[in-house]
């Protein structure tokens, strides 16, 4: 459970909030207000579920008017910790790592990719979306000097555990693992796996 506004927010609700945020961003292009039905339709849940989830944020909307989209987006971003920018290093400059680096959508969610590293000498020094691929051996100094909070592992499975260990040793406490392997890391490291 997440604590917000002196109330507990259930994990299932927190998991749905990013979907609501995406729906609100779409709705904001055509209106400044929306109903729970509009959010529910875009998020694939019921309007009652939306109202219940949003009540945990202390938001109840106005009967007959709905929710102010900008205000609701701001509240959800606050609960999700999206009010600041998180600096990211991508480990692996292959097809997947390069595609992630080139994707502009992360910036709107508060993630700034500041470095791409690789062990392949043929890739080191090459450009990827305005960044230059750096040597993996420089990871610790890169993390420290650039205040990196999140590491993305876009390497083959055989090297993913070693990469994760080195990210943790460098001070990274949040890892997104794109390699199809379960990582064994300390409990104080937040790991999300996307296969």
C-alpha positions as CSV (number, residue, x, y, z in Angstrom):
1,X,0.0,0.0,0.0
2,X,1.1,3.6,-0.7
3,X,0.5,6.4,1.7
4,X,-1.0,9.6,0.3
5,X,-2.9,12.4,1.9
6,X,-2.7,10.5,5.3
7,X,-4.7,7.6,3.7
8,X,-3.6,4.2,2.5
9,X,-4.0,3.6,-1.2
10,X,-4.3,-0.1,-2.1
11,X,-1.7,-1.6,-4.5
12,X,-4.4,-2.5,-7.0
13,X,-5.5,1.2,-7.2
14,X,-1.9,2.4,-7.5
15,X,-1.5,-0.1,-10.4
16,X,-4.5,1.4,-12.2
17,X,-3.4,5.1,-11.8
18,X,-1.0,5.1,-14.7
19,X,-3.8,3.9,-17.0
20,X,-6.0,6.7,-15.7
21,X,-3.2,9.2,-16.3
22,X,-2.8,8.1,-20.0
23,X,-6.6,8.4,-20.5
24,X,-6.6,11.9,-18.9
25,X,-3.8,13.0,-21.2
26,X,-5.8,11.9,-24.2
27,X,-9.0,13.5,-22.9
28,X,-7.1,16.8,-22.2
29,X,-6.6,17.3,-25.9
30,X,-10.4,17.8,-26.4
31,X,-11.7,19.0,-23.0
32,X,-10.8,20.4,-19.6
33,X,-13.4,18.3,-17.8
34,X,-14.2,14.6,-17.9
35,X,-16.5,12.1,-16.2
36,X,-15.7,8.8,-14.5
37,X,-17.3,7.1,-17.5
38,X,-14.9,8.8,-19.9
39,X,-11.9,7.6,-17.8
40,X,-13.4,4.1,-17.3
41,X,-13.9,3.7,-21.1
42,X,-10.3,4.5,-21.8
43,X,-8.9,2.5,-18.9
44,X,-11.0,-0.7,-19.4
45,X,-12.6,-0.6,-16.0
46,X,-16.0,0.4,-14.6
47,X,-17.0,4.0,-13.7
48,X,-17.7,2.8,-10.2
49,X,-14.1,1.5,-10.0
50,X,-12.7,4.8,-11.2
51,X,-14.7,6.8,-8.6
52,X,-13.6,4.4,-5.8
53,X,-9.9,4.6,-6.9
54,X,-10.0,8.4,-7.2
55,X,-11.7,8.7,-3.8
56,X,-8.4,7.4,-2.3
57,X,-6.8,10.5,-3.6
58,X,-9.4,12.7,-1.9
59,X,-10.9,13.5,-5.2
60,X,-14.6,13.1,-5.7
61,X,-15.4,15.2,-8.8
62,X,-18.5,17.4,-9.1
63,X,-21.8,15.8,-9.8
64,X,-23.0,16.7,-13.3
65,X,-19.6,18.3,-14.2
66,X,-17.0,15.6,-13.5
67,X,-13.4,16.0,-12.8
68,X,-11.0,18.9,-13.8
69,X,-8.5,17.0,-16.0
70,X,-5.4,19.1,-15.2
71,X,-6.1,19.0,-11.4
72,X,-6.7,15.2,-11.5
73,X,-3.6,14.6,-13.6
74,X,-1.6,16.7,-11.1
75,X,-2.9,14.6,-8.1
76,X,-2.2,11.3,-9.8
77,X,1.3,12.4,-10.7
78,X,1.9,13.4,-7.1
79,X,0.8,10.0,-5.8
80,X,3.0,8.2,-8.4
81,X,6.0,10.3,-7.6
82,X,6.0,11.9,-11.0
83,X,6.5,15.5,-9.8
84,X,10.3,15.2,-10.4
85,X,12.5,14.0,-13.1
86,X,14.3,10.7,-12.7
87,X,17.6,10.2,-14.5
88,X,18.1,7.0,-16.3
89,X,21.0,4.9,-17.7
90,X,20.3,2.3,-20.4
91,X,22.7,-0.6,-20.3
92,X,22.9,-2.2,-23.7
93,X,23.0,-0.2,-27.0
94,X,21.7,-3.0,-29.2
95,X,18.3,-2.8,-31.0
96,X,16.2,-2.8,-27.8
97,X,18.4,-0.3,-25.9
98,X,18.6,2.0,-28.9
99,X,14.8,1.8,-29.4
100,X,14.2,2.7,-25.8
101,X,16.7,5.6,-26.0
102,X,15.0,6.9,-29.1
103,X,11.5,6.8,-27.6
104,X,10.4,10.3,-26.7
105,X,7.4,9.2,-24.5
106,X,9.5,8.7,-21.4
107,X,10.1,12.4,-21.0
108,X,6.4,13.1,-20.5
109,X,6.4,10.6,-17.6
110,X,9.4,12.2,-15.9
111,X,12.2,10.0,-17.0
112,X,15.3,11.5,-18.6
113,X,17.7,9.2,-20.3
114,X,21.1,10.6,-19.7
115,X,23.5,7.8,-20.6
116,X,23.7,4.7,-22.7
117,X,26.5,2.2,-22.0
118,X,27.7,-1.0,-23.6
119,X,30.6,-3.4,-23.6
120,X,30.9,-3.7,-27.4
121,X,33.9,-1.7,-28.6
122,X,32.1,-1.3,-31.9
123,X,29.2,0.6,-30.3
124,X,31.2,2.7,-27.9
125,X,31.5,6.2,-29.2
126,X,28.6,5.9,-31.6
127,X,25.5,8.2,-31.4
128,X,22.1,7.2,-30.2
129,X,19.5,9.9,-30.2
130,X,21.8,12.7,-29.2
131,X,23.8,10.6,-26.7
132,X,27.1,8.9,-27.3
133,X,27.4,5.3,-26.2
134,X,29.9,5.0,-23.4
135,X,31.9,2.2,-22.0
136,X,30.2,-0.1,-19.5
137,X,33.4,0.1,-17.4
138,X,32.6,3.7,-16.6
139,X,29.2,2.9,-15.1
140,X,30.0,3.7,-11.5
141,X,31.4,7.2,-12.3
142,X,28.5,7.9,-14.7
143,X,25.9,7.0,-12.1
144,X,27.6,9.1,-9.5
145,X,28.5,12.1,-11.6
146,X,25.1,12.3,-13.3
147,X,23.0,11.4,-10.3
148,X,21.3,8.5,-12.0
149,X,18.4,6.9,-10.1
150,X,17.2,4.2,-12.5
151,X,19.0,1.6,-14.6
152,X,17.4,-0.2,-17.6
153,X,18.9,-3.5,-18.5
154,X,18.6,-4.2,-22.2
155,X,21.2,-6.9,-22.4
156,X,21.2,-10.6,-23.2
157,X,20.0,-12.8,-20.3
158,X,23.5,-14.2,-19.7
159,X,24.9,-10.8,-18.7
160,X,21.8,-9.3,-17.0
161,X,22.7,-10.5,-13.4
162,X,26.2,-9.1,-13.6
163,X,24.8,-5.8,-15.0
164,X,22.3,-5.6,-12.2
165,X,25.0,-6.3,-9.6
166,X,27.1,-3.5,-11.0
167,X,24.2,-1.1,-11.1
168,X,23.5,-1.8,-7.5
169,X,27.2,-1.4,-6.6
170,X,27.1,2.0,-8.4
171,X,24.2,3.1,-6.2
172,X,21.2,2.5,-8.4
173,X,18.2,1.4,-6.4
174,X,15.5,1.1,-9.2
175,X,16.0,-1.3,-12.1
176,X,13.8,-2.0,-15.1
177,X,14.9,-5.4,-16.4
178,X,14.1,-6.2,-20.0
179,X,16.2,-9.4,-20.1
180,X,14.2,-12.6,-19.8
181,X,15.7,-13.6,-16.5
182,X,14.8,-13.2,-12.8
183,X,17.4,-11.1,-11.0
184,X,18.6,-11.9,-7.5
185,X,19.1,-8.5,-5.7
186,X,18.9,-7.0,-2.2
187,X,15.5,-6.3,-0.8
188,X,16.1,-2.5,-0.9
189,X,16.4,-2.5,-4.7
190,X,13.2,-2.0,-6.6
191,X,13.1,-4.2,-9.7
192,X,10.5,-4.4,-12.4
193,X,10.7,-7.0,-15.1
194,X,9.3,-6.6,-18.6
195,X,9.8,-9.6,-20.9
